[in-house]
């Protein structure tokens, strides 16, 4: 498993990181996001959607749990904050034909093949993103992002 630490110095940086990954995302990709409230998960998700060519406004699906957007691939945006241990029938999306991002991923059981990103608030503007993944095709992108 490869591990990386990225620093984001602004909301725009976090969106840009997501966009960069969205541009390379492929059908079946899963991004599992965790971190404190306000740490940047939704801004990352907005960037990922932008990189996938989603034109709609992307916001947190907290009360609906799932939002589906169309870009060059389907984008499934799941917020697991309010989920418990019960099976809520999201497997068809997580294992579907699009790209899935799960915010509050620690509240769900997810497949092993995924990109895990934990967001940590350093101060008012700076965030650290800790990445763990077995997805080899993202290694070059993460290496370039950590070098910046």
C-alpha positions as CSV (number, residue, x, y, z in Angstrom):
1,X,0.0,0.0,0.0
2,X,1.3,3.4,-0.9
3,X,1.0,6.3,1.5
4,X,1.2,10.0,0.8
5,X,0.8,13.3,2.7
6,X,-0.5,16.3,0.8
7,X,-0.9,19.8,2.2
8,X,-3.7,22.1,1.1
9,X,-3.2,25.8,1.9
10,X,-6.7,26.9,0.8
11,X,-10.2,25.7,-0.2
12,X,-9.0,26.2,-3.8
13,X,-6.0,23.9,-3.3
14,X,-8.4,21.2,-1.9
15,X,-10.7,21.6,-4.9
16,X,-7.7,21.4,-7.3
17,X,-6.4,18.2,-5.7
18,X,-9.8,16.6,-6.2
19,X,-10.0,17.9,-9.8
20,X,-6.7,16.4,-10.7
21,X,-7.8,13.0,-9.4
22,X,-11.2,13.4,-11.2
23,X,-9.4,13.9,-14.5
24,X,-7.7,10.5,-14.1
25,X,-10.6,8.7,-12.5
26,X,-12.0,5.6,-14.2
27,X,-15.2,3.6,-13.9
28,X,-15.3,1.7,-10.6
29,X,-13.0,4.0,-8.7
30,X,-13.8,4.6,-5.0
31,X,-12.6,7.4,-2.9
32,X,-13.1,6.9,0.9
33,X,-12.9,10.2,2.8
34,X,-12.7,10.8,6.5
35,X,-11.9,13.7,8.8
36,X,-13.4,16.2,11.1
37,X,-16.3,18.4,10.2
38,X,-15.1,21.2,8.0
39,X,-11.8,19.6,7.2
40,X,-12.3,19.7,3.4
41,X,-14.1,16.5,2.3
42,X,-16.9,18.2,0.4
43,X,-14.5,20.7,-1.3
44,X,-12.4,17.7,-2.4
45,X,-15.6,16.1,-3.7
46,X,-16.5,19.2,-5.6
47,X,-13.1,19.1,-7.3
48,X,-13.4,15.5,-8.1
49,X,-16.8,16.2,-9.8
50,X,-15.3,19.1,-11.7
51,X,-12.5,16.8,-13.0
52,X,-15.2,14.4,-14.1
53,X,-16.9,17.1,-16.1
54,X,-19.9,17.5,-13.8
55,X,-21.5,20.8,-14.6
56,X,-24.1,20.8,-11.8
57,X,-23.5,22.4,-8.3
58,X,-22.1,19.7,-6.0
59,X,-22.9,19.9,-2.3
60,X,-23.0,17.5,0.6
61,X,-25.7,14.9,0.4
62,X,-26.0,14.8,4.2
63,X,-29.8,14.5,4.4
64,X,-30.3,12.5,1.2
65,X,-27.3,10.2,1.7
66,X,-26.7,9.9,-2.0
67,X,-26.6,12.3,-5.0
68,X,-25.9,11.2,-8.5
69,X,-24.3,13.5,-11.1
70,X,-23.5,13.0,-14.7
71,X,-20.2,13.9,-16.3
72,X,-17.9,11.9,-18.5
73,X,-18.7,9.1,-16.0
74,X,-21.5,8.9,-13.4
75,X,-20.4,10.5,-10.1
76,X,-21.9,9.0,-7.0
77,X,-21.6,11.2,-3.9
78,X,-22.4,9.5,-0.7
79,X,-22.5,11.0,2.8
80,X,-22.3,8.2,5.4
81,X,-22.4,10.6,8.4
82,X,-25.8,9.5,9.5
83,X,-25.4,5.8,8.6
84,X,-25.2,3.0,11.2
85,X,-24.2,-0.6,10.8
86,X,-27.4,-1.4,8.7
87,X,-27.1,-2.3,5.0
88,X,-28.6,0.7,3.2
89,X,-28.4,-0.7,-0.3
90,X,-25.6,1.5,-1.7
91,X,-23.5,-1.4,-3.1
92,X,-24.9,-0.9,-6.6
93,X,-23.4,2.5,-6.6
94,X,-20.1,1.7,-4.8
95,X,-19.5,-1.2,-7.2
96,X,-21.2,0.5,-10.1
97,X,-20.1,1.9,-13.4
98,X,-19.1,5.3,-12.2
99,X,-16.8,7.0,-9.7
100,X,-17.9,7.0,-6.1
101,X,-16.8,9.2,-3.3
102,X,-17.9,8.4,0.3
103,X,-17.7,11.1,2.9
104,X,-17.5,9.8,6.5
105,X,-16.3,6.5,5.0
106,X,-15.5,5.0,8.4
107,X,-19.3,4.6,8.9
108,X,-19.5,2.1,6.1
109,X,-18.0,-1.2,5.2
110,X,-16.3,-0.7,1.8
111,X,-14.3,-2.8,-0.6
112,X,-10.5,-3.0,-0.2
113,X,-9.8,-1.5,-3.6
114,X,-10.1,2.2,-2.9
115,X,-8.3,5.4,-2.3
116,X,-8.4,6.4,1.4
117,X,-8.0,10.0,2.2
118,X,-8.1,11.4,5.8
119,X,-8.4,15.1,6.1
120,X,-6.9,16.9,9.1
121,X,-7.4,20.5,9.9
122,X,-4.0,22.1,10.7
123,X,-5.3,25.7,11.1
124,X,-8.0,27.9,9.7
125,X,-6.7,27.5,6.1
126,X,-4.2,24.6,6.0
127,X,-5.3,21.0,5.7
128,X,-3.2,17.8,5.6
129,X,-4.5,15.0,3.4
130,X,-3.2,11.6,4.3
131,X,-3.6,9.1,1.5
132,X,-3.4,5.3,1.6
133,X,-4.1,3.4,-1.6
134,X,-3.3,0.2,-3.6
135,X,-4.4,1.9,-6.8
136,X,-1.2,2.1,-8.7
137,X,-2.5,4.4,-11.5
138,X,-2.8,7.2,-8.9
139,X,0.8,6.9,-7.7
140,X,2.3,9.3,-10.2
141,X,-0.3,11.9,-9.5
142,X,0.2,11.7,-5.7
143,X,4.0,11.8,-6.2
144,X,3.6,15.0,-8.3
145,X,1.2,16.5,-5.8
146,X,3.5,15.8,-2.8
147,X,6.4,17.4,-4.7
148,X,4.6,20.7,-5.0
